[in-house]
Amino acid sequence: MAKRVQLVLSQDISKLGKTGDLVEVAPGYARNYLMPRGLGYRATPGVLKQVERRREEERQRLEQIKQEAEAMKTAIATIGLFTIKKEVGENDAIFGTVTSEEVAELIKTNTSKDIDKRDIEVPPINKLGEYTVLVKLHSEVTAELRLRVA
């Protein structure tokens, strides 16, 4: 059996790896398919150092995004109670419902931070009172927002 060749991928390839991964492939696959198409290049010590440096920069960037999400969670907890006003009918029933878009606008006016409405989980609200709304700020950070409907 022929010796395997180490390559660093320059693009994501299904069933093989992601960009920057070090993979071992058959020499023919590397020579005839991956390298001519620019999908991978030979793994040399210099290239491996560059790949490691890029991974570290990416890890730091992701950590920074997570820290910003934690800061936003703290800001939401500090504000405590958000209030939204709605028209009321009989038995304290509100006209319509409170949408995630309205909650996103409320957060933007109070904290001046944009949050995507798709990251907000609003329970069914059809009466006056206090409710808990979940706001997903990051894949690992979720904030609870107390919402009063008045």
Buried (B, 14 or more C-beta within 10 A) or exposed (E): EEEEBBBBBBBEBEEBBEBBBBBEBBEEBBEEBBBEEEBBBEBEEEBEEEBEEEEEEEEEEEEEEBEBBBEBBEBBEEEEEBEBEBEBEEEEEBEEEBEBEBBBBBBEEEBEEEBEBEBBEBEEBEEBEEBEBEBBBBEEBBBEBBBEBE
